[in-house]
Amino acid sequence: MGKREQKKNPPRPWVRRCLFAAGALAMGLAVTVAVQWIVTGSVFQEVWPWFVESPGYLLLTGLLYGVVIAFLGAATGSLAAGGAITAVLALILSLVDYFKNAINGTPLEAADFGMAGQLGEVAGVAGELRPPKDFWMALVALVLCVGALVLLRRFTRLQKRERLGYGAVCLVLGVFLCSGVGAKLVGPVFGVDVYTRTAASVSHDRYGLTLSLWRDCFLQSMAGPEGYSQAYMEDVLAQIDELTADYAAGEGSGEAPNVIMVLSESFYDLTRLPDLTYERDPLENFHALQSESISGTFHSHYLGYGTGYLEMSMLQGITGLDFNPGTNICFLTDDSYSRLDAMPWALVNQGYTAQMLHGYNDSLYNRTITYPRMGFSKLLFSQDVQQLGFDWKGGMYGGYYLMDSYLFEGVLHQMEEINAAGSPAFLYAITMENHQPFDAEKFNYECQIGVESQTLSEENMAIVRVMLEGITRADQALGALTDALREVERPTIVVFFGDHRPNLFMTDGDTVYTKLGLCPSNDAAEWTPQQVNDLYSTDYLIWANDPALLKGQAGTRQESSITALAPQLLELLGTPVSRWWALQNEVRQFSLTNTDLYFVDGEGRAYASAAEAPLTEEQHHILELRSAVTYDAFYGKQYITAAMNEPAGS
């Protein structure tokens, strides 16, 4: 009888408290392992080596989860409940990361949480998404861990007063760990660099999903230039005026041409892929137009996704490097989009009417907020285009979205309407017919052009045919658009480019680029700068129905990029430009791409960063001038922001 009573006696208070803390930390470590298991796909080949090489990362991640578990355990009165809630949230986080990798080939990063409210729409355009087998195995493992906490609840149950104390301590510790000061004090103890900006793929690979996101949130904020003041910025302005003095003389001549800019979803010259042979040229229109156009390699910032971010970089001239780490450039404060002269405003100020047409709905990338602030007077999404009432025979949809050819007919209709009202048109069209998912049945198994491979299986070739059919249709729509414009009397320029390549996943999870030997794996952290530059590039052309608009450059090749295209177009148009775009034009001569991941110079050569590129002292200084301008506009006192929007040389 005495022994039975002894067994029922609860552990001493200090023992319970220690076991509660130990249980929370153990569950936190279990959640950490489960998350990494899901995102890497292997416990023994990936998670265990990661732990052995860098135990500090595992321990800090386990501590972060453990604090949450302990707080929820104290709040609910059950450590098992705290563990279960935290496990569910962590599993959802890992699943979102897995799906983002499946959709885009890039890991989840802090900036993506700006799209959290549009998660359903993102999933909708991605196609069918299924959790991997490792998700279910990790789920079972965590259920067992929660079950163990239930069985041991007698040894970890806290009294009411203890719960209040524990909860308060965990809350204070959690706030400390999730603060800039705490991150800078705790991170280095566990070997985490919280000062150096790193590409998301590299950070994810090094620190793991959770710690990479935590680090993103608390990296050192943008630092202003040394000596930042009104006098400093006025000197910057004077240097920019000296640098861009020639732009003051820029003038247009004759009738202002229409400008049609086409962002063709996932378009690129796939004939450059090795191993694949085609029955006939799938880009016969694009290739034929090159002899009449300025064309070349188009350096993007992404592979497989990021369309909205690319639009911001192109239309505003900004990139992620201009903002604090983790900033989503599509979800800045509303007035941010009016601070520096957006490219549409540069044309609107010269008498143009700017409109956007999109082959999908208005749910993604905050366009309904940002685009009007950049100068667009009308936004026409899928349903709006269908209400325009122009003549059209045949279907409107292809591959889940509006057909490119139908969208271009809407572009021509709007151009006529704008011209009839007495102004030149700037029309920005975003196509969707070639957007993922690349399911084998997307185009009802239709592929107009035969394709063969010595490497890929028939199952994988079925996916390749979907990509081939989408790009073929985009090329045909381009041909129809330019044929129609040859009959238009008013001079018109067409700027056509692919925003990024499709991240075409094969049946085993590898991409077509890995299968064809263009990169060692799906993980961009393992690629050389040259491989990144190759796969993060597409193709573009600038064509005109009047060759004189190209100023003798028809048939020439010229490297361009998502940040170089707008100043390149403005230079062709010959209209007066603001100091901001004049500066951007100077930068593009030697810097086509400058991101956390890589740097591309004016000749298309890739380096790990601008610091490693063989730039001259003057070129580095021009980049510093540009950084000073963006810091002043978005984080500083805006000493010269208004002046940057005034004509160059004024």
C-alpha positions as CSV (number, residue, x, y, z in Angstrom):
1,M,0.0,0.0,0.0
2,G,2.8,2.4,0.9
3,K,4.5,1.7,-2.4
4,R,1.4,2.5,-4.4
5,E,1.0,5.8,-2.6
6,Q,4.6,6.6,-3.2
7,K,4.1,6.0,-7.0
8,K,1.2,8.4,-7.0
9,N,3.0,11.2,-5.3
10,P,3.9,13.8,-7.9
11,P,7.5,14.8,-8.4
12,R,8.9,17.6,-6.4
13,P,8.2,21.1,-7.9
14,W,11.8,21.8,-9.0
15,V,11.9,18.4,-10.7
16,R,8.6,19.1,-12.6
17,R,9.9,22.5,-13.7
18,C,13.1,21.0,-15.0
19,L,11.3,18.2,-16.8
20,F,8.9,20.7,-18.3
21,A,11.8,22.7,-19.7
22,A,13.6,19.6,-20.9
23,G,10.4,18.3,-22.5
24,A,9.8,21.5,-24.3
25,L,13.4,21.6,-25.6
26,A,13.3,17.9,-26.7
27,M,10.0,18.5,-28.5
28,G,11.5,21.6,-30.1
29,L,14.5,19.5,-31.4
30,A,12.0,16.9,-32.7
31,V,10.1,19.6,-34.6
32,T,13.4,20.9,-36.0
33,V,14.4,17.5,-37.3
34,A,10.9,16.9,-38.7
35,V,10.9,20.2,-40.6
36,Q,14.4,19.6,-42.1
37,W,13.3,16.0,-42.9
38,I,10.4,17.4,-45.1
39,V,12.3,20.1,-46.8
40,T,15.4,18.0,-47.6
41,G,13.8,14.6,-48.1
42,S,16.3,12.6,-46.0
43,V,17.1,12.3,-42.3
44,F,20.3,10.3,-42.6
45,Q,21.7,11.8,-45.8
46,E,20.8,15.5,-45.1
47,V,19.6,16.3,-41.6
48,W,22.2,14.2,-39.7
49,P,25.2,15.6,-41.6
50,W,23.8,19.1,-41.2
51,F,23.6,18.5,-37.4
52,V,27.1,17.0,-37.2
53,E,28.7,19.8,-39.2
54,S,26.8,22.7,-37.5
55,P,25.2,21.6,-34.2
56,G,24.6,25.2,-33.3
57,Y,22.0,25.7,-36.0
58,L,20.0,22.7,-34.8
59,L,20.3,23.7,-31.2
60,L,19.2,27.3,-31.9
61,T,16.3,26.2,-34.0
62,G,15.3,23.7,-31.3
63,L,15.5,26.5,-28.7
64,L,13.2,28.8,-30.9
65,Y,10.6,26.0,-31.2
66,G,11.1,25.0,-27.6
67,V,10.3,28.5,-26.3
68,V,7.0,28.5,-28.3
69,I,6.1,25.0,-27.0
70,A,6.9,26.0,-23.4
71,F,4.8,29.2,-23.7
72,L,1.8,27.3,-25.2
73,G,2.2,24.5,-22.7
74,A,2.1,27.0,-19.8
75,A,-0.9,28.8,-21.4
76,T,-2.9,25.6,-22.0
77,G,-1.7,23.7,-18.9
78,S,-0.4,20.8,-21.1
79,L,3.0,20.5,-22.6
80,A,1.6,17.9,-25.0
81,A,-0.9,20.5,-26.3
82,G,1.9,23.1,-26.7
83,G,3.9,20.6,-28.6
84,A,1.0,19.5,-30.8
85,I,0.1,23.1,-31.8
86,T,3.7,24.0,-32.5
87,A,4.2,20.8,-34.5
88,V,1.1,21.6,-36.7
89,L,2.3,25.1,-37.4
90,A,5.8,23.9,-38.2
91,L,4.5,21.2,-40.5
92,I,2.4,23.7,-42.4
93,L,5.5,26.0,-42.7
94,S,7.6,23.1,-44.1
95,L,4.9,22.1,-46.5
96,V,4.6,25.7,-47.8
97,D,8.4,25.6,-48.3
98,Y,8.2,22.3,-50.1
99,F,5.4,23.5,-52.4
100,K,7.3,26.7,-53.2
101,N,10.3,24.7,-54.2
102,A,8.1,22.4,-56.2
103,I,6.5,25.4,-58.0
104,N,9.5,27.6,-58.4
105,G,12.6,25.7,-57.4
106,T,13.4,28.3,-54.7
107,P,13.0,28.1,-51.0
108,L,10.6,30.0,-48.8
109,E,11.9,33.4,-47.7
110,A,10.6,36.2,-45.4
111,A,9.6,38.3,-48.4
112,D,7.1,35.6,-49.5
113,F,5.0,36.3,-46.5
114,G,3.8,39.4,-48.2
115,M,1.9,37.0,-50.5
116,A,0.4,35.0,-47.5
117,G,-3.1,36.4,-48.2
118,Q,-2.9,35.2,-51.8
119,L,-1.8,31.7,-51.0
120,G,-4.9,30.1,-52.5
121,E,-4.4,31.9,-55.7
122,V,-0.8,31.0,-55.9
123,A,-1.7,27.3,-55.4
124,G,-4.4,27.7,-58.0
125,V,-2.0,28.6,-60.8
126,A,0.5,26.0,-59.7
127,G,-1.7,23.0,-60.3
128,E,-2.1,19.9,-58.2
129,L,0.1,19.9,-55.1
130,R,0.6,16.8,-53.0
131,P,2.6,16.5,-49.8
132,P,5.6,14.3,-50.2
133,K,6.0,10.9,-48.5
134,D,8.5,12.4,-46.0
135,F,5.7,14.7,-44.8
136,W,3.6,11.8,-43.6
137,M,6.6,10.1,-42.1
138,A,7.6,13.2,-40.2
139,L,4.0,13.7,-39.1
140,V,3.9,10.2,-37.7
141,A,7.1,10.8,-35.8
142,L,5.8,14.0,-34.3
143,V,2.5,12.3,-33.3
144,L,4.6,9.7,-31.4
145,C,6.6,12.6,-29.7
146,V,3.4,14.3,-28.6
147,G,2.1,10.9,-27.4
148,A,5.2,10.6,-25.3
149,L,4.5,14.0,-23.7
150,V,0.9,12.8,-23.0
151,L,2.2,9.7,-21.2
152,L,4.7,11.8,-19.2
153,R,2.2,14.6,-18.4
154,R,2.2,13.6,-14.7
155,F,5.9,14.6,-14.5
156,T,5.6,17.9,-16.4
157,R,2.3,19.3,-15.1
158,L,2.7,22.7,-13.6
159,Q,0.5,24.3,-11.0
160,K,-1.4,27.5,-11.8
161,R,1.1,29.9,-10.2
162,E,4.0,28.0,-11.9
163,R,2.2,28.2,-15.2
164,L,2.0,32.0,-14.9
165,G,5.6,32.3,-14.1
166,Y,6.7,30.0,-16.9
167,G,4.5,31.7,-19.4
168,A,5.9,35.1,-18.4
169,V,9.5,33.9,-18.7
170,C,8.9,32.3,-22.1
171,L,7.1,35.3,-23.4
172,V,10.0,37.6,-22.4
173,L,12.5,35.1,-23.8
174,G,10.5,34.8,-27.1
175,V,10.3,38.5,-27.6
176,F,14.0,38.8,-26.9
177,L,14.9,36.1,-29.4
178,C,12.6,37.6,-32.0
179,S,14.1,41.1,-31.8
180,G,17.0,42.7,-33.6
181,V,19.0,43.1,-30.4
182,G,18.4,39.5,-29.4
183,A,19.2,38.1,-32.8
184,K,22.5,40.0,-32.9
185,L,23.4,38.8,-29.4
186,V,22.3,35.2,-29.7
187,G,23.0,34.4,-33.4
188,P,26.8,34.6,-33.2
189,V,26.8,32.4,-30.1
190,F,25.3,29.6,-32.3
191,G,27.4,30.5,-35.3
192,V,24.8,32.4,-37.2
193,D,25.9,35.4,-39.3
194,V,23.2,38.1,-38.8
195,Y,25.0,40.8,-40.7
196,T,25.8,39.5,-44.2
197,R,23.1,39.4,-46.9
198,T,22.9,36.0,-48.5
199,A,20.9,34.5,-51.3
200,A,17.8,32.7,-50.0
201,S,18.9,29.4,-51.5
202,V,22.3,29.6,-49.8
203,S,20.9,30.7,-46.5
204,H,18.2,27.9,-46.6
205,D,20.9,25.3,-47.5
206,R,23.3,26.5,-44.7
207,Y,21.0,27.3,-41.8
208,G,17.8,25.3,-42.5
209,L,14.3,26.6,-43.2
210,T,13.4,28.0,-39.8
211,L,16.7,29.6,-39.0
212,S,17.0,31.0,-42.5
213,L,13.6,32.8,-42.1
214,W,14.5,33.9,-38.5
215,R,17.8,35.3,-39.8
216,D,16.0,37.1,-42.7
217,C,13.8,38.9,-40.3
218,F,16.6,40.2,-38.2
219,L,19.5,40.9,-40.5
220,Q,21.1,44.3,-40.1
221,S,18.8,47.0,-41.6
222,M,19.9,49.2,-44.6
223,A,22.7,51.4,-43.6
224,G,22.8,54.9,-45.1
225,P,26.0,56.2,-46.8
226,E,28.7,57.4,-44.4
227,G,28.1,61.1,-43.8
228,Y,24.5,61.0,-44.9
229,S,23.0,64.5,-44.7
230,Q,21.4,67.1,-46.9
231,A,24.8,68.4,-47.9
232,Y,26.0,64.9,-48.7
233,M,22.9,64.2,-50.9
234,E,23.2,67.5,-52.7
235,D,26.7,66.6,-53.6
236,V,25.4,63.2,-54.9
237,L,22.9,65.1,-57.0
238,A,25.6,67.4,-58.4
239,Q,27.7,64.3,-59.3
240,I,24.7,62.7,-61.0
241,D,24.1,65.8,-63.0
242,E,27.7,65.8,-64.2
243,L,27.4,62.1,-65.1
244,T,24.2,62.5,-67.0
245,A,24.6,66.0,-68.6
246,D,24.2,64.7,-72.1
247,Y,20.7,63.5,-71.5
248,A,19.4,67.0,-71.3
249,A,19.5,67.3,-75.0
250,G,17.4,64.2,-75.6
251,E,14.4,65.0,-77.8
252,G,11.8,62.9,-79.7
253,S,11.3,63.5,-83.4
254,G,8.1,63.3,-85.4
255,E,5.0,61.5,-84.3
256,A,5.3,59.8,-80.9
257,P,5.2,56.1,-81.6
258,N,3.0,53.6,-79.7
259,V,4.8,51.3,-77.4
260,I,3.6,47.8,-76.7
261,M,5.6,46.0,-74.1
262,V,4.9,42.2,-73.7
263,L,6.0,40.2,-70.7
264,S,5.6,36.7,-72.2
265,E,5.3,34.2,-69.4
266,S,8.1,31.7,-69.3
267,F,9.3,32.4,-72.8
268,Y,12.8,31.7,-73.9
269,D,14.7,30.2,-76.8
270,L,14.4,26.5,-76.0
271,T,16.3,25.5,-79.1
272,R,19.5,26.3,-77.1
273,L,18.8,23.4,-74.8
274,P,21.2,20.5,-75.4
275,D,20.0,17.0,-76.5
276,L,16.5,18.1,-77.7
277,T,15.9,18.0,-81.5
278,Y,12.9,19.5,-83.1
279,E,10.9,18.6,-86.2
280,R,11.0,22.3,-87.2
281,D,11.8,25.6,-85.6
282,P,9.4,26.3,-82.7
283,L,10.3,30.0,-82.6
284,E,10.2,30.7,-86.3
285,N,8.5,34.1,-85.8
286,F,10.9,35.2,-83.1
287,H,13.9,34.1,-85.0
288,A,12.7,35.8,-88.2
289,L,12.0,39.0,-86.4
290,Q,15.5,39.2,-84.9
291,S,16.9,40.3,-88.3
292,E,14.5,43.4,-88.0
293,S,15.1,43.9,-84.3
294,I,17.5,44.7,-81.5
295,S,17.7,41.3,-79.7
296,G,19.8,39.3,-77.4
297,T,20.0,37.5,-74.0
298,F,17.7,38.9,-71.4
299,H,19.1,38.6,-67.9
300,S,16.4,38.0,-65.3
301,H,16.5,37.6,-61.5
302,Y,14.6,34.4,-61.1
303,L,13.9,30.9,-62.5
304,G,10.4,29.6,-62.6
305,Y,8.6,32.4,-60.7
306,G,8.8,36.0,-59.4
307,T,6.9,37.7,-62.2
308,G,5.5,40.5,-60.0
309,Y,8.9,41.2,-58.5
310,L,10.4,41.4,-62.0
311,E,7.7,43.8,-63.0
312,M,8.6,46.1,-60.1
313,S,12.3,46.0,-61.0
314,M,11.6,46.7,-64.7
315,L,8.9,49.5,-64.3
316,Q,10.5,51.2,-61.2
317,G,14.1,50.4,-61.6
318,I,14.4,49.0,-58.1
319,T,15.6,45.6,-56.8
320,G,15.6,43.7,-53.6
321,L,19.1,45.0,-52.8
322,D,17.6,48.5,-52.4
323,F,15.6,47.4,-49.3
324,N,16.0,45.7,-46.0
325,P,16.4,41.9,-46.2
326,G,13.1,40.1,-46.3
327,T,11.3,43.1,-47.9
328,N,8.6,42.2,-50.6
329,I,8.9,44.9,-53.2
330,C,5.3,44.4,-54.3
331,F,4.0,45.2,-50.8
332,L,5.8,48.4,-49.8
333,T,3.9,51.3,-48.3
334,D,1.6,52.7,-51.0
335,D,3.4,56.0,-51.3
336,S,6.7,54.2,-52.0
337,Y,5.6,53.5,-55.6
338,S,5.3,57.3,-56.3
339,R,8.6,58.3,-54.9
340,L,10.9,57.6,-57.8
341,D,9.9,58.2,-61.4
342,A,8.3,54.9,-62.7
343,M,8.8,54.2,-66.4
344,P,5.1,54.5,-67.2
345,W,5.1,58.0,-65.7
346,A,8.1,58.9,-67.9
347,L,5.9,58.2,-70.9
348,V,2.7,59.6,-69.5
349,N,4.5,62.9,-68.8
350,Q,5.2,63.0,-72.6
351,G,1.5,62.7,-73.5
352,Y,1.1,58.9,-73.5
353,T,-1.9,57.0,-72.1
354,A,-0.7,53.9,-70.2
355,Q,-2.7,50.8,-69.7
356,M,-2.0,47.3,-68.5
357,L,-3.6,44.1,-69.9
358,H,-3.3,40.7,-68.0
359,G,-4.3,37.2,-69.0
360,Y,-5.3,36.3,-65.4
361,N,-7.3,37.9,-62.6
362,D,-6.3,40.8,-60.3
363,S,-5.5,38.6,-57.2
364,L,-1.7,38.5,-57.3
365,Y,1.2,40.8,-56.5
366,N,-0.8,43.8,-55.3
367,R,-1.1,45.2,-58.8
368,T,-4.4,47.0,-58.2
369,I,-2.6,49.2,-55.7
370,T,0.8,49.6,-57.2
371,Y,0.1,50.0,-60.9
372,P,-2.1,53.1,-60.7
373,R,0.6,54.7,-58.6
374,M,3.1,54.0,-61.4
375,G,1.1,55.9,-64.0
376,F,-1.3,53.3,-65.5
377,S,-4.8,54.8,-66.0
378,K,-6.5,51.5,-66.7
379,L,-5.9,47.9,-65.6
380,L,-7.6,45.2,-67.7
381,F,-7.5,41.7,-66.3
382,S,-8.9,38.6,-67.9
383,Q,-12.6,39.3,-67.4
384,D,-12.1,43.0,-68.4
385,V,-10.4,42.0,-71.7
386,Q,-13.3,39.7,-72.5
387,Q,-15.7,42.6,-72.1
388,L,-14.0,44.8,-74.7
389,G,-16.2,43.6,-77.5
390,F,-13.7,43.2,-80.3
391,D,-14.3,40.7,-83.1
392,W,-12.8,37.3,-82.4
393,K,-13.5,33.9,-83.8
394,G,-12.6,30.8,-81.9
395,G,-11.9,30.1,-78.3
396,M,-10.5,32.5,-75.8
397,Y,-8.7,30.1,-73.4
398,G,-5.7,27.9,-73.9
399,G,-3.9,25.9,-71.2
400,Y,-6.0,27.2,-68.3
401,Y,-5.6,30.9,-69.1
402,L,-6.4,33.5,-71.8
403,M,-4.7,32.7,-75.1
404,D,-1.8,35.0,-75.9
405,S,-3.3,35.7,-79.4
406,Y,-6.6,36.7,-77.8
407,L,-4.9,39.0,-75.3
408,F,-2.9,40.6,-78.1
409,E,-6.1,41.3,-80.0
410,G,-7.2,43.2,-76.9
411,V,-4.0,45.1,-77.0
412,L,-4.6,46.2,-80.6
413,H,-8.2,47.2,-79.7
414,Q,-7.0,49.4,-76.9
415,M,-4.2,50.9,-79.0
416,E,-6.8,52.0,-81.6
417,E,-9.1,53.4,-78.9
418,I,-6.2,55.4,-77.4
419,N,-5.0,56.7,-80.7
420,A,-8.5,57.7,-81.7
421,A,-8.7,59.8,-78.6
422,G,-5.6,61.7,-79.7
423,S,-2.6,60.3,-77.8
424,P,0.1,57.7,-78.3
425,A,-0.4,54.4,-76.3
426,F,1.9,52.6,-73.9
427,L,0.4,49.2,-73.4
428,Y,1.9,46.7,-71.1
429,A,0.7,43.1,-71.7
430,I,1.3,40.2,-69.3
431,T,0.6,36.8,-71.0
432,M,-0.4,33.6,-69.2
433,E,-1.0,30.9,-71.7
434,N,2.5,29.4,-71.1
435,H,2.3,29.7,-67.3
436,Q,2.7,26.6,-65.1
437,P,1.4,24.0,-64.3
438,F,3.0,22.0,-67.1
439,D,0.7,19.0,-66.7
440,A,0.8,16.6,-69.6
441,E,-2.9,17.2,-70.3
442,K,-2.6,21.0,-70.2
443,F,-3.1,21.5,-73.9
444,N,-5.1,18.3,-74.3
445,Y,-1.9,16.4,-75.2
446,E,-1.5,18.6,-78.3
447,C,2.0,19.5,-79.5
448,Q,2.3,21.0,-83.0
449,I,6.0,20.2,-83.4
450,G,7.7,16.9,-82.9
451,V,10.6,16.7,-80.4
452,E,13.1,14.0,-79.6
453,S,15.7,13.3,-76.9
454,Q,18.4,10.8,-76.4
455,T,18.3,11.4,-72.6
456,L,14.8,11.9,-71.4
457,S,12.2,9.2,-70.8
458,E,8.8,9.2,-72.6
459,E,7.1,10.3,-69.3
460,N,9.5,13.3,-69.1
461,M,9.1,14.1,-72.8
462,A,5.4,14.5,-72.2
463,I,6.2,17.3,-69.9
464,V,8.7,18.8,-72.3
465,R,6.0,18.8,-75.0
466,V,3.8,21.0,-72.8
467,M,6.5,23.5,-72.5
468,L,7.2,23.3,-76.2
469,E,3.5,23.8,-77.1
470,G,3.2,26.8,-74.8
471,I,6.3,28.5,-76.2
472,T,5.2,27.7,-79.8
473,R,1.9,29.4,-79.2
474,A,3.6,32.4,-77.7
475,D,5.8,32.6,-80.8
476,Q,2.8,32.4,-83.1
477,A,0.9,35.1,-81.2
478,L,4.0,37.3,-81.5
479,G,4.0,36.7,-85.2
480,A,0.3,37.6,-85.6
481,L,0.8,40.8,-83.5
482,T,3.7,42.1,-85.6
483,D,1.9,41.1,-88.8
484,A,-1.1,43.2,-87.7
485,L,1.2,46.1,-86.8
486,R,2.8,46.2,-90.2
487,E,-0.6,47.4,-91.5
488,V,-0.9,50.1,-88.9
489,E,0.0,53.6,-90.1
490,R,1.2,55.0,-86.8
491,P,4.7,54.0,-85.9
492,T,4.8,51.4,-83.1
493,I,7.5,49.7,-81.1
494,V,7.1,46.2,-79.7
495,V,9.2,45.2,-76.7
496,F,8.9,41.4,-76.2
497,F,10.7,39.4,-73.5
498,G,10.4,36.3,-71.3
499,D,10.2,37.0,-67.6
500,H,12.0,33.8,-66.7
501,R,12.4,30.3,-67.8
502,P,9.9,27.7,-66.6
503,N,11.2,25.6,-63.8
504,L,10.3,22.4,-65.6
505,F,10.2,19.5,-63.1
506,M,10.5,16.0,-64.4
507,T,8.7,12.9,-62.9
508,D,11.5,12.2,-60.4
509,G,11.6,15.8,-59.0
510,D,14.7,16.9,-60.9
511,T,14.3,19.7,-63.4
512,V,14.9,19.4,-67.2
513,Y,18.0,21.5,-66.7
514,T,19.5,19.0,-64.3
515,K,18.6,16.1,-66.5
516,L,20.3,17.8,-69.5
517,G,23.4,18.6,-67.5
518,L,23.1,22.4,-67.3
519,C,23.4,22.3,-63.5
520,P,24.4,19.7,-60.9
521,S,21.1,19.7,-58.9
522,N,17.9,21.6,-58.3
523,D,19.6,23.6,-55.5
524,A,20.9,26.9,-56.8
525,A,23.3,27.1,-53.8
526,E,25.4,24.5,-55.6
527,W,25.5,26.3,-58.9
528,T,28.4,28.4,-60.2
529,P,27.7,32.1,-61.1
530,Q,27.9,31.1,-64.7
531,Q,25.2,28.4,-64.3
532,V,23.0,30.8,-62.4
533,N,23.4,33.4,-65.2
534,D,22.6,30.8,-67.9
535,L,19.4,29.5,-66.2
536,Y,18.3,32.9,-64.9
537,S,18.2,34.3,-68.5
538,T,15.7,34.3,-71.3
539,D,15.5,36.2,-74.6
540,Y,14.1,39.5,-75.8
541,L,13.7,41.7,-78.9
542,I,12.7,45.2,-79.7
543,W,10.9,45.5,-83.0
544,A,9.3,48.4,-84.8
545,N,7.0,48.7,-87.8
546,D,9.2,51.6,-88.9
547,P,12.9,50.6,-88.9
548,A,13.9,54.2,-88.3
549,L,12.6,53.9,-84.7
550,L,15.5,51.5,-84.0
551,K,18.1,54.2,-85.0
552,G,20.1,51.9,-87.3
553,Q,20.3,49.1,-84.8
554,A,18.0,46.6,-86.5
555,G,19.5,43.2,-86.7
556,T,22.0,43.9,-83.9
557,R,22.6,41.9,-80.7
558,Q,22.7,43.6,-77.3
559,E,22.6,42.1,-73.8
560,S,19.8,43.4,-71.7
561,S,18.1,42.7,-68.4
562,I,15.1,43.3,-66.2
563,T,16.6,46.6,-65.0
564,A,18.2,47.6,-68.3
565,L,15.2,47.3,-70.6
566,A,13.3,50.4,-69.5
567,P,16.3,52.8,-69.9
568,Q,17.2,51.0,-73.2
569,L,13.6,51.7,-74.5
570,L,13.6,55.3,-73.2
571,E,16.9,56.0,-75.0
572,L,15.5,54.7,-78.2
573,L,12.4,56.9,-77.9
574,G,14.6,59.9,-77.5
575,T,12.2,61.6,-75.0
576,P,13.5,63.6,-72.1
577,V,14.1,61.4,-69.1
578,S,14.4,62.1,-65.4
579,R,17.7,62.0,-63.5
580,W,16.6,58.6,-62.1
581,W,16.3,57.0,-65.5
582,A,19.4,58.7,-66.8
583,L,21.3,57.3,-63.9
584,Q,19.8,53.8,-64.6
585,N,21.0,54.1,-68.2
586,E,24.5,54.8,-67.0
587,V,24.4,51.8,-64.6
588,R,23.2,49.4,-67.3
589,Q,26.4,49.9,-69.3
590,F,28.3,47.8,-66.8
591,S,25.7,46.3,-64.5
592,L,22.9,44.3,-66.0
593,T,22.1,42.3,-62.8
594,N,23.0,43.0,-59.2
595,T,21.3,40.7,-56.6
596,D,22.1,38.8,-53.5
597,L,22.7,35.7,-55.7
598,Y,24.9,37.0,-58.5
599,F,26.2,39.9,-60.6
600,V,26.2,40.3,-64.4
601,D,28.3,43.0,-66.1
602,G,27.4,44.9,-69.2
603,E,28.8,42.2,-71.5
604,G,26.8,39.4,-69.8
605,R,29.6,38.0,-67.8
606,A,28.6,36.6,-64.4
607,Y,30.3,36.9,-61.0
608,A,29.3,36.0,-57.4
609,S,28.9,39.7,-56.5
610,A,29.6,43.2,-57.7
611,A,32.6,43.2,-55.3
612,E,34.2,40.2,-57.2
613,A,33.5,41.7,-60.7
614,P,36.4,43.6,-62.3
615,L,34.7,47.0,-62.2
616,T,36.6,50.2,-62.4
617,E,36.7,52.5,-59.4
618,E,34.4,54.9,-61.3
619,Q,31.9,52.1,-61.9
620,H,31.8,51.2,-58.2
621,H,31.3,54.8,-57.4
622,I,28.3,55.0,-59.8
623,L,26.8,52.0,-57.9
624,E,27.4,53.9,-54.7
625,L,25.6,57.0,-56.1
626,R,22.6,54.9,-57.0
627,S,22.6,53.3,-53.6
628,A,22.6,56.7,-52.0
629,V,19.6,57.7,-54.1
630,T,17.5,54.7,-53.2
631,Y,18.4,54.9,-49.5
632,D,17.4,58.6,-49.5
633,A,14.1,57.8,-51.2
634,F,13.0,54.8,-49.1
635,Y,14.8,55.1,-45.8
636,G,16.2,58.6,-45.5
637,K,14.9,62.2,-45.5
638,Q,14.2,62.3,-49.3
639,Y,16.6,65.2,-49.6
640,I,16.9,64.8,-53.4
641,T,14.1,62.4,-54.3
642,A,12.0,65.1,-55.9
643,A,15.0,66.4,-57.9
644,M,15.7,62.8,-59.1
645,N,12.3,62.9,-60.8
646,E,13.0,66.1,-62.7
647,P,14.5,66.0,-66.2
648,A,18.2,65.1,-66.4
649,G,20.4,68.2,-66.6
650,S,17.8,70.5,-65.2
